[in-house]
């Protein structure tokens, strides 16, 4: 697997790792063990976490399906596609409380949205 991005909670106990053309894995014990999250397999380019690790966001590059920003509010157990345009998303970052996300795609556009 080719890992593209890793994010962690402020205390370092909750981690998320995104693979290109693969899944997103999560850990709740500082990386000792990992489990595949409920996120679909995509060309993931970035993953972000709130400070407490409960809110996650991940960006996907176009892979012949919708390339969207996906979000989770339960530490990666379930994921929802955000209602953003289909684009080659390159990066997503999160505010500490996870309520605001900023995402950028390869055409130079930056989007700010709440989640």
N, C-alpha and C positions, 0 to 999 in steps of 0.2 A: 504494500500500500504506500501511496505517496501522501504524506501528511502535509497539509497546507497551513493549518492554524491551530493554536491551542489557547484556551482561555481558562482563567481560574478565579475563584472567589477571593475576596480580600484576605480571608484567613488561610487560604491555600488548601482547604479540604475538598472543595468541589471543583472538578476539572472537566473540560470538554475539549475533545480533539477532533478536528474535521479532516477527512481524507478526500483527495481529489478522485472523482469517479468511485466514491465509496460511501460508507456510512459516517455517522458521527458517534463517537464513543464518549461515555461519561464515567467519571469516578467520583465517589463520595467519601473516599478515605485517602486523600492526598496522593492518588495514583498507584496505590498498592494493588488494587484490582480495578478492572475496566469492564463495562458492559455496553453492548450496542444500544444506542438510544432509539426512540421511536421515529427519528427523522428518516425520510426516504433517502435512497441512494441518489446522489447528485454529484456534479462537479463542484464540490464545496471549495470556496476560496478564502473564507474567513469565518471565524466564530467569535462571539463576544459574550460576556457574562456581567450580570449585576454584581454588586459587592457581596451579597449574601449567596450568590450562585443559584438562586431559584428562577431568575429570568435569563433566558439565553436567546441569542439571535445568531443566525447563520446566513451568509450570502452564497449564492450559487451562480455559476457561469452557465450560459446557455448550452444545454446538452441534448438538443433535439426534443426537449420538453420545456415547459415554462421555467425560466430562470428567475427565481424570485428570492425575496428575503423570507426566511422562515423564523418563527418565534416560538418559544416555549415558556410557560409560566410555572411549570412543575419540575424544574431541574432536568429537563430533557426527556421526560417520560413520553409526553405527547408534543406534537409540533403542528403549527398552523401556518399556511402560506399567507403572508401579508399581502394586502391589495396594492402592490406596486407594479410598475410596468415591467414587462419582460425585457430584461437587459443582461448584459454580461457584468454582473455585479462583482466587484473586486475586493471590497472591504466593508465591514460593518463594525461600529463601535457602540458602546452602551454607556449611559449615565450610571452613576453608582446605584441608584434605586431601580434602574432598569426601565424607567418610564419613557425615556427618550433614546432614540436610536438615530445614528447618522450613517448613511450608506452612500458609497460612491461606485460608479461604474465606468467602464473604459472609454466612454465618449466624453468624459470630463464633467459629467453632471454629479451633483451632490444633493441628496435628499435628507431632510430631517423629518422625523415622524414620531408619534407617541405610540406606546404599546402597553 
